[in-house]
């Protein structure tokens, strides 16, 4: 028996990267999946990849009305909602001294406000045993330069998760967070093979396992948290970063001779 047989999942930002990899895995494990995103072209392409077990809905996670529509459409179409993966997020460089208010606020609006209102929209339909999954980031704690807004937003996600655990535990709803480190994803906005190779080499030097992660590896953690196999896991953060957080001095850059 597949791990998500009979379940319905909503994945925001499901049209690329970690969201799309998770949608593919959830479908393969028996779930009906609804993906949302702002870009209709990539949404349609993702829906075509996912096949008949998936539905794509154009929605902006930072717009509460848009997410309420996406959630209600999910339930009207598929009859239930068991899993919410509030994964949609954006990243922008926000160096101190030259960042505009609009860029800073956009990151917080999508990554923090959007996550909260996605879950709020879903709450009336979630039953005991439902799973809510958030996407954090190691950027919340690693002090990477020029990422103040993104780091703040992901730190807020981790803090928000603790509050959601307190509020949703009495309802039998679980809330957990996947925390990726450097992972291959369109969020990096690299287009050429040379740019991607430089990115990989740079980050690999700071990762004990000597490579960046793949979206599919984060998706496996999300699948575990979505399934009943994690039925007693509540308020956890699963870090998927090749050892960078646990043992940073184990990275290759500190062992060069």
Protein Blocks (a to p, Z undefined) as FASTA:
>chain_A
ZZkgoiacddehilgcjllmmmmmmmmnopacddddfblklmmmmmmmnommbccddddf
klmklmmmmmmmmmmmnopafbdcdfbccdddddehiacfklmmmmmmmmmmmmmmmmmm
mmmmpcehiacdddddfklmnopghilmmmmmmmmmmmmmmmmmmmmmmnopacdddddd
ddddfklopabfklmmmmmmmmmmmgfnlpacdfklmmmmmmmmmpmklmmgghiacdde
hhmmmmmmlpmklmcZZ
